[in-house]
Each structure stands twice: as structure tokens, then as C-alpha cells.
Amino acid sequence: MMHQHQSRDDGFTLVELLVVMIIIGILAAIAIPSFLGQRSRAYDSQARADVRAAQAEIEAFYSSALGYPDAVVWADSAAVPAGTVTVKRSKDIAAGTSSLVYRNSGDDYCISVHSRSGAWIAITSSRSGAVSQDQACTSPLG
């Protein structure tokens, strides 16, 4: 009894490989932009946490001194004058004093932190209890 030996290739065809590559490309085109957006949102969340920590320090200063501080600086700043609140800088906040802006007009204040995403995260508060988070501290208060 003679058996015929059949030659059979058990591989993928070029068309099958191309279809898989196209599907992977489409999935990557959908997923990559959302992952890039996640990084930016994470930087902004860290900046929000830092600005809230600064707000807590400012309010603690107000409770003990019955007035807002003259300045707010990062804790790693070289010179810290009297009447100044220091805030610990997280690793995701850009170095330099320009990453923290504080304005005080007696009864209210605004504090902004510059996120690594490029956004300014701000809290404006006043003794009347109004708190907003809609704009950076770019102009004098009052």
C-alpha cells in the first residue's frame, strides 16, 4: 500500500497578515491619543492637589495670624521671609518660582500652580466664603 505524501504549508497567507496589521494599526490609532490625554490629566490632578495643599496652608496661617500671608513659596525656596507660607512641591510641578503664583488683597486671595501639561490650576477664595477654580491669578485682586 502506497501512501501519497502531501506537502502542506501550515502558515499564514500574506492577506491574513495584512488584515491583522491593519486591525492593530486601527486599534493603535484609537488608543494612543487617549493614553496621551491621560498623562496630561494626571499632571493636572497633581497640580490640583498641590493648589489645595497650598490653600490649606494659607487657611491655617489665617487662623493663627488673623490675616493672609504676604507670600506663598515652594518649600525648597532659598530664602523664606517672615509672613510667608511654604508649600511642598510635588515632583510633577516644574521647578522655578514661576510655577506658583499667589495674590492677596486683604480679604481674598488667589493661588495658581503651573502643571507640567501647561495648564494653570487656580483657587480663588475670600472671607465671604466664595471659592472658585476657574481662572489663574494673572491680575490683581480686589
Contacts in CASP RR format, 6 or more apart in sequence:
PFRMAT RR
TARGET T0000
AUTHOR 0000-0000-0000
METHOD contacts of the structure
MODEL  1
MMHQHQSRDDGFTLVELLVVMIIIGILAAIAIPSFLGQRSRAYDSQARAD
VRAAQAEIEAFYSSALGYPDAVVWADSAAVPAGTVTVKRSKDIAAGTSSL
VYRNSGDDYCISVHSRSGAWIAITSSRSGAVSQDQACTSPLG
39 117 0 8 1.000
40 117 0 8 1.000
40 119 0 8 1.000
41 117 0 8 1.000
42 92 0 8 1.000
43 92 0 8 1.000
43 115 0 8 1.000
43 116 0 8 1.000
43 117 0 8 1.000
43 118 0 8 1.000
43 119 0 8 1.000
44 115 0 8 1.000
44 117 0 8 1.000
44 119 0 8 1.000
44 121 0 8 1.000
46 90 0 8 1.000
46 92 0 8 1.000
46 93 0 8 1.000
46 115 0 8 1.000
47 92 0 8 1.000
47 93 0 8 1.000
47 113 0 8 1.000
47 114 0 8 1.000
47 115 0 8 1.000
47 116 0 8 1.000
47 117 0 8 1.000
47 119 0 8 1.000
47 121 0 8 1.000
48 121 0 8 1.000
49 90 0 8 1.000
50 87 0 8 1.000
50 89 0 8 1.000
50 90 0 8 1.000
50 93 0 8 1.000
50 113 0 8 1.000
50 121 0 8 1.000
51 111 0 8 1.000
51 112 0 8 1.000
51 113 0 8 1.000
51 121 0 8 1.000
51 122 0 8 1.000
51 123 0 8 1.000
52 123 0 8 1.000
53 87 0 8 1.000
53 88 0 8 1.000
54 72 0 8 1.000
54 85 0 8 1.000
54 87 0 8 1.000
54 100 0 8 1.000
54 102 0 8 1.000
54 111 0 8 1.000
54 113 0 8 1.000
54 123 0 8 1.000
55 111 0 8 1.000
55 123 0 8 1.000
55 125 0 8 1.000
57 72 0 8 1.000
57 85 0 8 1.000
57 86 0 8 1.000
57 87 0 8 1.000
58 68 0 8 1.000
58 69 0 8 1.000
58 72 0 8 1.000
58 85 0 8 1.000
58 109 0 8 1.000
58 111 0 8 1.000
58 125 0 8 1.000
61 67 0 8 1.000
61 68 0 8 1.000
61 69 0 8 1.000
61 83 0 8 1.000
61 85 0 8 1.000
62 68 0 8 1.000
65 83 0 8 1.000
67 106 0 8 1.000
68 104 0 8 1.000
68 106 0 8 1.000
68 109 0 8 1.000
69 83 0 8 1.000
69 84 0 8 1.000
69 85 0 8 1.000
69 102 0 8 1.000
69 104 0 8 1.000
70 81 0 8 1.000
70 83 0 8 1.000
70 84 0 8 1.000
70 104 0 8 1.000
71 81 0 8 1.000
71 83 0 8 1.000
71 84 0 8 1.000
71 85 0 8 1.000
71 102 0 8 1.000
72 84 0 8 1.000
72 85 0 8 1.000
72 86 0 8 1.000
72 87 0 8 1.000
72 100 0 8 1.000
72 102 0 8 1.000
72 111 0 8 1.000
73 80 0 8 1.000
73 84 0 8 1.000
73 85 0 8 1.000
73 86 0 8 1.000
73 87 0 8 1.000
73 97 0 8 1.000
73 100 0 8 1.000
74 86 0 8 1.000
74 87 0 8 1.000
74 88 0 8 1.000
74 89 0 8 1.000
74 96 0 8 1.000
74 97 0 8 1.000
74 99 0 8 1.000
74 100 0 8 1.000
75 86 0 8 1.000
75 87 0 8 1.000
75 88 0 8 1.000
75 89 0 8 1.000
76 89 0 8 1.000
77 86 0 8 1.000
77 97 0 8 1.000
80 86 0 8 1.000
87 100 0 8 1.000
89 95 0 8 1.000
89 99 0 8 1.000
89 100 0 8 1.000
92 115 0 8 1.000
92 116 0 8 1.000
93 99 0 8 1.000
93 100 0 8 1.000
93 113 0 8 1.000
93 114 0 8 1.000
93 115 0 8 1.000
93 116 0 8 1.000
94 114 0 8 1.000
94 116 0 8 1.000
98 114 0 8 1.000
99 113 0 8 1.000
99 114 0 8 1.000
100 111 0 8 1.000
100 112 0 8 1.000
100 113 0 8 1.000
100 114 0 8 1.000
101 110 0 8 1.000
101 111 0 8 1.000
101 112 0 8 1.000
101 114 0 8 1.000
101 120 0 8 1.000
101 136 0 8 1.000
101 137 0 8 1.000
101 138 0 8 1.000
102 109 0 8 1.000
102 110 0 8 1.000
102 111 0 8 1.000
102 112 0 8 1.000
102 137 0 8 1.000
103 109 0 8 1.000
103 110 0 8 1.000
103 111 0 8 1.000
103 137 0 8 1.000
103 139 0 8 1.000
103 140 0 8 1.000
103 141 0 8 1.000
104 141 0 8 1.000
105 140 0 8 1.000
105 141 0 8 1.000
105 142 0 8 1.000
107 126 0 8 1.000
107 127 0 8 1.000
107 128 0 8 1.000
108 124 0 8 1.000
108 125 0 8 1.000
108 126 0 8 1.000
108 127 0 8 1.000
108 128 0 8 1.000
108 130 0 8 1.000
108 141 0 8 1.000
108 142 0 8 1.000
109 124 0 8 1.000
109 125 0 8 1.000
109 126 0 8 1.000
109 141 0 8 1.000
110 122 0 8 1.000
110 123 0 8 1.000
110 124 0 8 1.000
110 125 0 8 1.000
110 136 0 8 1.000
110 137 0 8 1.000
110 141 0 8 1.000
111 122 0 8 1.000
111 123 0 8 1.000
111 137 0 8 1.000
112 120 0 8 1.000
112 121 0 8 1.000
112 122 0 8 1.000
112 136 0 8 1.000
112 137 0 8 1.000
113 120 0 8 1.000
113 121 0 8 1.000
113 122 0 8 1.000
114 120 0 8 1.000
114 121 0 8 1.000
115 121 0 8 1.000
120 136 0 8 1.000
121 133 0 8 1.000
122 133 0 8 1.000
122 134 0 8 1.000
122 135 0 8 1.000
122 136 0 8 1.000
122 137 0 8 1.000
123 131 0 8 1.000
123 132 0 8 1.000
123 133 0 8 1.000
124 130 0 8 1.000
124 131 0 8 1.000
124 132 0 8 1.000
124 133 0 8 1.000
124 134 0 8 1.000
124 135 0 8 1.000
124 137 0 8 1.000
124 141 0 8 1.000
125 131 0 8 1.000
END
